[in-house]
Amino acid sequence: MNEKIYCKSGGCSAKLGAKKLSHILEKIDSYKDSHVLVGFDSRDDAAVYQIDENHAFVSTLDFFPPMVEDPYLYGQIAATNALSDIYAMNGTPKTALNIVCFPENEDLNILGKIIEGGNSKLVEAKCALVGGHSIRDDSIKYGLSVTGLVNPIDVKKNNGTQCGDVLILTKPLGVGLTLNALRMDDCSKSMQERVFKSMTTLNKYACDILKKYDVHALTDVTGFGLLVHLNEMLDEKNSAVIYKDSIPYFDDCQKYVEEFYLSGAAQTNRNSVEGKIYFDCDFFTEEILFDPQTSGGLLASVSKEDLEKLEIDFKENNLELYVVGEVIEKNEYNVYVR
């Protein structure tokens, strides 16, 4: 059995650009239902539908081509990424459906490994795999549709930033650059282990801690990179400062930029916020902020008064937490990197 899968360009770097998606979706006249608390109009991470006074569904789906050759690891990363959208809404995942595209003549043992990997993260999340759908395709794609629950008053939208908030990030950046280096056979074993561990760490654990604090806006950083996701969070209501010397990234990323292991997805991200970002930093910092993440961390806009306790709480639970910026009054640019 061949236990490797071919990957040319995968993960969240395979996303369509934010500007193209907005252009399409703004023309869609969807049915209006008063129970829909969050739909696609706010460009949030998942949809929220209220059932009764205390319960709402959180719905999302996510799938992509392979970004690693190990099918089990690919399944783990895809499931971790899909579950993240539920956590980004402050929800609890309950059920999941597999989404599978698979070549008819490919070894089915590979598909078995992918689904096993995905299920291992669902089990960790205490989320039941209840079915799925598969089609024949020229190339492999895998992901999940996940449904969760949340109390309507506890929903965390991505666009509630408040002036004076601090911006915190729960995973380092540089996944896209690292995957590019891996495809070029220029990524050390230690770097692979570090990045793969991050990509398969559920955002559940960070979300569980954030539930205890005054979080005004929450999202996960994935294929659009930190700056595009942050721009969506600000929603033209506020601006933000990103501290250029406080951005966390995986160790070898600077080398990868010097070697020009750059992706078209990062350039697409850059184009989608053209004219909205002010840079007072070097080229590497720009690239790391536009780098497409797969299964990235949570980006939260939290009350400055909670920061000290938050940092202690994350440290006591052996979780990463990085203060990357602050929310300021609306200014000429949406984001200032300085």
C-alpha positions as CSV (number, residue, x, y, z in Angstrom):
1,M,0.0,0.0,0.0
2,N,1.2,3.5,-0.9
3,E,0.7,5.5,2.3
4,K,1.6,8.8,0.8
5,I,-0.7,11.3,-0.9
6,Y,0.4,13.7,-3.6
7,C,0.2,17.4,-2.5
8,K,0.9,20.3,-4.8
9,S,-1.0,23.1,-3.1
10,G,-3.4,22.5,-0.3
11,G,-4.8,23.5,3.0
12,C,-6.4,27.0,3.4
13,S,-4.0,28.5,0.8
14,A,-6.5,26.9,-1.7
15,K,-9.2,29.4,-0.7
16,L,-10.7,31.8,-3.2
17,G,-9.7,35.4,-2.3
18,A,-11.7,37.4,0.1
19,K,-12.3,40.2,-2.4
20,K,-13.7,37.8,-5.1
21,L,-16.0,36.1,-2.5
22,S,-17.4,39.4,-1.3
23,H,-18.1,40.5,-4.9
24,I,-20.1,37.3,-5.4
25,L,-21.9,37.1,-2.1
26,E,-23.1,40.7,-2.0
27,K,-25.3,39.9,-5.0
28,I,-27.0,37.0,-3.3
29,D,-30.5,37.9,-2.1
30,S,-31.0,35.1,0.5
31,Y,-34.2,34.3,2.3
32,K,-34.5,36.4,5.5
33,D,-35.2,34.4,8.7
34,S,-35.4,36.2,12.0
35,H,-33.9,33.2,13.7
36,V,-30.6,33.6,11.8
37,L,-28.4,35.4,14.2
38,V,-25.2,35.2,12.1
39,G,-25.2,34.7,8.3
40,F,-22.7,35.2,5.5
41,D,-23.4,39.0,5.3
42,S,-21.0,39.6,8.3
43,R,-18.2,37.4,6.9
44,D,-18.1,35.5,10.1
45,D,-16.6,32.1,10.8
46,A,-19.8,30.1,11.0
47,A,-23.6,30.6,10.8
48,V,-25.7,30.8,14.0
49,Y,-29.4,29.9,14.0
50,Q,-31.5,30.4,17.2
51,I,-33.7,27.4,18.3
52,D,-35.1,28.8,21.5
53,E,-34.2,31.3,24.2
54,N,-31.2,29.3,25.4
55,H,-30.0,27.4,22.4
56,A,-28.7,28.1,18.9
57,F,-27.1,25.9,16.2
58,V,-23.6,26.9,15.0
59,S,-23.0,25.5,11.5
60,T,-19.9,25.4,9.4
61,L,-18.1,23.4,6.7
62,D,-14.5,23.3,5.6
63,F,-12.5,21.2,3.2
64,F,-9.4,21.4,1.1
65,P,-6.7,19.5,-0.8
66,P,-3.8,17.8,1.0
67,M,-0.9,19.9,2.2
68,V,1.0,17.0,3.7
69,E,1.8,13.5,2.3
70,D,0.8,11.6,5.4
71,P,-3.0,10.8,5.0
72,Y,-3.6,10.4,8.7
73,L,-2.0,13.7,9.5
74,Y,-3.9,15.3,6.7
75,G,-7.2,14.1,8.2
76,Q,-6.2,15.4,11.6
77,I,-5.3,18.9,10.3
78,A,-8.5,19.1,8.2
79,A,-10.7,18.1,11.2
80,T,-8.9,20.5,13.6
81,N,-9.4,23.3,11.0
82,A,-13.1,22.6,10.6
83,L,-13.8,22.4,14.3
84,S,-12.0,25.7,14.8
85,D,-14.9,27.7,13.2
86,I,-17.3,26.4,16.0
87,Y,-14.8,27.5,18.7
88,A,-14.4,30.9,17.0
89,M,-18.1,31.5,17.6
90,N,-17.7,30.4,21.2
91,G,-19.7,27.2,20.5
92,T,-19.3,23.5,21.4
93,P,-19.1,21.1,18.5
94,K,-21.7,18.2,18.6
95,T,-21.9,16.4,15.3
96,A,-19.8,16.2,12.1
97,L,-20.3,15.0,8.6
98,N,-17.3,14.0,6.4
99,I,-16.9,15.7,3.0
100,V,-14.8,13.5,0.6
101,C,-13.5,13.9,-3.0
102,F,-11.5,10.8,-4.0
103,P,-10.1,9.4,-7.2
104,E,-11.9,6.2,-8.3
105,N,-8.7,4.2,-8.9
106,E,-6.8,5.4,-5.8
107,D,-6.0,3.1,-2.9
108,L,-9.0,3.1,-0.5
109,N,-6.7,2.4,2.4
110,I,-5.5,6.0,2.0
111,L,-9.0,7.3,2.4
112,G,-9.4,5.1,5.5
113,K,-6.3,6.7,7.0
114,I,-7.6,10.2,6.2
115,I,-11.0,9.5,7.9
116,E,-9.3,7.9,10.9
117,G,-7.1,10.9,11.3
118,G,-10.1,13.2,11.2
119,N,-12.1,11.1,13.6
120,S,-9.3,11.1,16.1
121,K,-9.7,14.9,16.5
122,L,-13.5,14.6,16.6
123,V,-13.1,12.1,19.5
124,E,-10.8,14.6,21.3
125,A,-13.4,17.3,20.8
126,K,-16.2,15.0,22.0
127,C,-17.9,15.6,18.7
128,A,-19.8,12.6,17.1
129,L,-19.1,11.6,13.5
130,V,-22.6,10.9,12.1
131,G,-22.1,10.4,8.4
132,G,-20.9,12.2,5.3
133,H,-20.9,12.4,1.5
134,S,-18.3,11.3,-1.0
135,I,-17.8,11.8,-4.8
136,R,-15.4,10.6,-7.4
137,D,-12.9,13.3,-8.3
138,D,-9.5,13.7,-10.1
139,S,-7.8,14.7,-6.8
140,I,-8.2,14.2,-3.1
141,K,-10.1,16.7,-1.0
142,Y,-11.3,16.2,2.5
143,G,-13.1,18.1,5.3
144,L,-16.1,18.2,7.5
145,S,-19.4,20.0,8.0
146,V,-19.7,20.6,11.8
147,T,-22.7,21.5,13.9
148,G,-22.4,22.9,17.4
149,L,-24.5,24.5,20.1
150,V,-24.2,27.9,21.8
151,N,-26.4,30.0,24.1
152,P,-27.4,33.0,21.9
153,I,-26.2,35.5,24.5
154,D,-22.8,33.8,24.4
155,V,-22.2,34.0,20.7
156,K,-18.9,35.8,19.9
157,K,-19.0,37.5,16.5
158,N,-15.9,38.6,14.6
159,N,-16.9,42.3,14.3
160,G,-17.4,43.6,17.9
161,T,-14.0,45.2,18.5
162,Q,-14.0,48.1,21.0
163,C,-11.5,51.0,21.1
164,G,-8.9,50.2,23.8
165,D,-9.1,46.4,23.4
166,V,-5.9,44.4,23.2
167,L,-5.5,41.9,20.3
168,I,-4.3,38.4,21.3
169,L,-3.3,35.5,19.1
170,T,-3.1,31.9,20.3
171,K,-0.8,30.3,17.7
172,P,2.3,31.5,15.8
173,L,2.1,32.5,12.1
174,G,4.1,31.0,9.2
175,V,2.2,27.8,8.4
176,G,1.9,28.7,4.7
177,L,5.6,29.5,4.4
178,T,6.5,26.3,6.1
179,L,4.4,24.2,3.9
180,N,6.0,25.9,0.8
181,A,9.4,25.0,2.2
182,L,8.3,21.5,2.8
183,R,7.3,21.1,-0.8
184,M,10.7,22.4,-1.8
185,D,12.3,19.8,0.5
186,D,13.8,22.5,2.6
187,C,12.0,22.1,5.9
188,S,13.8,20.5,8.9
189,K,12.3,17.7,10.8
190,S,12.1,19.8,14.0
191,M,10.3,22.5,12.1
192,Q,7.8,20.0,10.7
193,E,7.1,18.6,14.1
194,R,6.6,22.1,15.6
195,V,4.2,23.3,12.9
196,F,2.3,20.0,12.6
197,K,1.7,20.0,16.4
198,S,0.3,23.6,16.1
199,M,-1.9,22.6,13.2
200,T,-3.4,19.6,15.1
201,T,-3.9,21.5,18.4
202,L,-7.6,22.1,18.9
203,N,-8.6,25.7,19.5
204,K,-11.0,24.2,22.1
205,Y,-8.5,24.7,24.9
206,A,-7.9,28.4,24.2
207,C,-11.7,28.9,23.7
208,D,-12.4,27.3,27.1
209,I,-10.2,29.9,28.8
210,L,-11.5,32.8,26.8
211,K,-15.1,32.0,27.8
212,K,-14.2,33.3,31.3
213,Y,-13.2,36.8,30.1
214,D,-14.6,39.9,28.4
215,V,-14.0,39.0,24.7
216,H,-15.6,41.6,22.3
217,A,-14.6,39.9,19.0
218,L,-13.3,36.5,18.1
219,T,-12.2,34.8,14.9
220,D,-9.7,32.2,13.8
221,V,-6.7,33.0,11.5
222,T,-6.8,30.8,8.5
223,G,-6.3,31.2,4.7
224,F,-6.8,35.0,4.5
225,G,-3.9,35.6,6.9
226,L,-3.9,37.7,10.0
227,L,-4.3,41.1,8.3
228,V,-7.3,40.2,6.2
229,H,-9.1,38.5,9.2
230,L,-8.3,41.5,11.4
231,N,-9.6,43.9,8.7
232,E,-12.9,42.0,8.8
233,M,-13.0,42.2,12.6
234,L,-12.6,46.0,12.5
235,D,-15.6,46.2,10.1
236,E,-14.8,49.8,9.2
237,K,-15.8,50.9,12.7
238,N,-12.3,51.0,14.4
239,S,-8.7,50.8,13.4
240,A,-5.9,48.7,14.9
241,V,-2.2,48.8,15.6
242,I,-0.1,45.7,15.1
243,Y,3.1,45.6,17.1
244,K,5.7,44.7,14.5
245,D,8.2,43.4,17.1
246,S,5.6,41.2,18.9
247,I,4.4,39.0,16.0
248,P,4.9,35.3,16.7
249,Y,6.2,33.1,13.9
250,F,7.9,29.7,13.5
251,D,11.6,29.9,13.7
252,D,12.7,29.3,10.1
253,C,10.1,31.5,8.4
254,Q,12.6,34.4,7.9
255,K,14.8,32.1,5.9
256,Y,11.8,30.9,3.9
257,V,11.0,34.5,2.9
258,E,14.6,35.1,2.0
259,E,14.5,32.0,-0.3
260,F,11.2,33.4,-1.8
261,Y,9.1,30.4,-0.8
262,L,6.1,32.7,-1.1
263,S,2.6,31.7,-2.2
264,G,0.1,33.2,-4.6
265,A,-2.5,33.1,-1.7
266,A,-0.4,35.6,0.3
267,Q,-0.4,37.9,-2.7
268,T,-4.1,37.5,-3.0
269,N,-4.5,38.4,0.6
270,R,-2.4,41.5,0.1
271,N,-4.5,42.6,-2.9
272,S,-7.7,42.2,-1.0
273,V,-6.8,44.9,1.6
274,E,-4.9,47.2,-0.7
275,G,-4.9,50.8,0.5
276,K,-6.2,49.8,3.9
277,I,-2.9,48.9,5.7
278,Y,-0.1,51.2,6.7
279,F,3.3,49.5,6.9
280,D,6.3,50.8,8.9
281,C,8.1,47.4,8.8
282,D,10.3,45.2,6.7
283,F,9.2,42.9,3.8
284,F,9.4,39.8,6.0
285,T,6.9,41.2,8.5
286,E,4.5,42.1,5.7
287,E,4.7,38.5,4.3
288,I,4.2,36.8,7.7
289,L,1.1,38.9,8.3
290,F,-0.3,38.0,4.8
291,D,0.8,34.3,5.1
292,P,-2.2,31.9,4.7
293,Q,-2.6,29.8,7.8
294,T,-4.2,26.3,7.8
295,S,-5.7,25.5,11.2
296,G,-4.3,28.7,12.7
297,G,-5.0,30.1,16.1
298,L,-7.7,32.3,17.6
299,L,-7.5,36.1,17.2
300,A,-9.4,37.9,20.0
301,S,-10.2,41.5,20.8
302,V,-10.3,41.5,24.6
303,S,-10.7,44.1,27.4
304,K,-7.4,45.4,28.5
305,E,-8.4,45.0,32.1
306,D,-8.5,41.2,31.6
307,L,-5.1,40.8,30.0
308,E,-3.0,40.1,33.1
309,K,-5.4,37.4,34.3
310,L,-5.7,36.0,30.8
311,E,-1.9,35.7,30.4
312,I,-1.7,33.9,33.8
313,D,-4.5,31.5,32.9
314,F,-3.0,30.6,29.5
315,K,0.4,30.0,31.1
316,E,-1.0,27.8,33.9
317,N,-2.7,25.7,31.2
318,N,0.6,25.4,29.1
319,L,-1.0,27.3,26.2
320,E,0.5,29.9,23.9
321,L,-0.8,33.5,24.1
322,Y,0.7,36.5,22.2
323,V,-0.3,40.1,22.6
324,V,0.0,41.4,19.0
325,G,-1.7,44.8,19.0
326,E,-4.5,47.0,20.1
327,V,-7.7,48.5,18.8
328,I,-7.8,52.3,18.3
329,E,-10.3,54.9,17.1
330,K,-11.1,54.8,13.4
331,N,-8.3,56.5,11.4
332,E,-7.2,56.9,7.8
333,Y,-6.0,53.3,7.6
334,N,-7.7,50.3,9.0
335,V,-4.5,48.7,10.3
336,Y,-1.1,50.3,11.2
337,V,1.8,47.9,11.4
338,R,4.5,49.7,13.4
